[in-house]
Amino acid sequence: MKTSPQSHERAEFLRESSGSTNIEKTLVKAVKVLALFPIPHYVCGGFAVQEHGYPRFTVDVDIIVPDVQLAREKLRTEILALQWLISSKLSTHIERGIDRVQDYADVVQLIKVKPTATRL
């Protein structure tokens, strides 16, 4: 559910006034991960109440993940796939016995992207 821009501005002002501006950054990071793997979730608690225009002090983020087992499995699968890709790339580098900057750059790129095409 989207909130109005006016409610969001008031919520930001409240967080700035209370010194809790980092919780929005934390929420954005968490939601990006959940959306990347598409894991259903809900934002609730004080943060959600603030975003809907009701002043409420909070210093944390509350997120409900209805199917925790599904979330664990999706994350585990993706992490294993990423580990395999990185390990494969690094072992190729080690077997060559040469120091190539491109190999390190490739590993960095693998870390930055979601490995969807390769599964274990």
C-alpha positions in Angstrom: 0.0 0.0 0.0 1.4 3.4 -1.0 1.3 6.4 1.3 0.8 10.0 0.4 3.8 12.2 -0.3 2.6 14.5 2.5 2.5 11.6 5.0 5.9 10.5 3.9 7.3 14.1 4.5 5.8 14.2 8.0 7.3 10.8 8.8 10.7 11.8 7.5 10.5 15.0 9.7 9.6 12.9 12.7 12.5 10.5 12.1 14.9 13.5 11.6 13.6 15.1 14.8 14.0 11.9 16.8 17.4 11.0 15.4 16.2 7.8 13.8 16.8 8.5 10.2 18.8 5.3 9.7 15.8 3.1 10.0 14.5 4.1 6.6 17.9 3.1 5.1 17.8 -0.2 6.9 14.3 -0.8 5.7 15.2 0.0 2.1 18.1 -2.5 2.2 16.0 -5.2 3.7 13.1 -4.7 1.3 15.5 -4.7 -1.7 16.8 -8.2 -0.6 13.2 -9.5 -0.1 12.1 -8.1 -3.5 15.2 -9.4 -5.3 14.4 -13.0 -4.4 10.7 -12.4 -4.5 9.9 -13.1 -0.9 6.5 -11.9 0.2 6.6 -9.5 3.2 4.8 -6.7 5.0 6.2 -3.6 6.7 4.4 -2.9 9.9 4.8 -1.3 13.3 5.9 2.2 14.1 7.5 2.8 10.7 4.4 1.9 8.8 2.2 4.0 11.1 4.5 7.0 10.6 4.2 6.5 6.8 0.4 6.6 7.1 0.5 10.0 8.8 0.3 9.1 12.4 3.1 10.4 14.6 4.7 7.6 16.5 8.2 7.3 17.8 10.2 4.2 16.7 13.8 3.2 16.4 13.4 -0.1 14.6 11.8 -1.6 11.5 9.2 -4.4 11.8 8.8 -6.7 8.8 6.6 -9.7 8.6 7.6 -12.6 6.4 4.5 -14.9 6.3 6.4 -17.9 5.0 9.7 -18.0 6.7 10.5 -21.5 5.4 10.1 -20.4 1.8 12.2 -17.3 2.5 15.0 -19.4 4.0 14.9 -21.8 1.1 15.0 -19.1 -1.6 17.9 -17.3 0.1 19.8 -20.5 0.7 19.4 -21.6 -2.9 20.6 -18.2 -4.2 23.5 -18.0 -1.8 24.7 -21.5 -2.8 24.4 -20.6 -6.5 26.4 -17.4 -5.9 29.1 -19.3 -3.9 29.4 -21.8 -6.7 29.8 -19.1 -9.3 32.5 -17.3 -7.3 34.3 -20.5 -6.4 34.3 -21.5 -10.1 35.7 -18.2 -11.3 38.4 -18.1 -8.6 39.4 -21.7 -9.2 39.8 -20.9 -12.9 42.0 -18.0 -11.9 44.1 -20.1 -9.5 44.5 -22.9 -12.1 46.0 -20.5 -14.6 48.6 -19.4 -12.1 48.4 -15.8 -13.3 47.2 -12.6 -11.7 44.5 -11.1 -13.9 42.7 -8.0 -12.7 39.7 -9.0 -14.9 39.2 -12.2 -12.8 38.8 -10.1 -9.7 36.5 -7.7 -11.5 34.4 -10.7 -12.7 34.0 -11.9 -9.1 32.9 -8.4 -8.0 30.3 -8.4 -10.8 29.0 -11.8 -9.7 28.6 -10.5 -6.2 26.6 -7.5 -7.5 24.1 -9.5 -9.6 21.5 -12.0 -8.7 22.5 -15.4 -10.1 19.2 -16.4 -11.8 20.5 -18.4 -14.8 22.7 -20.8 -12.9 21.3 -23.1 -10.3 23.1 -26.0 -8.5 
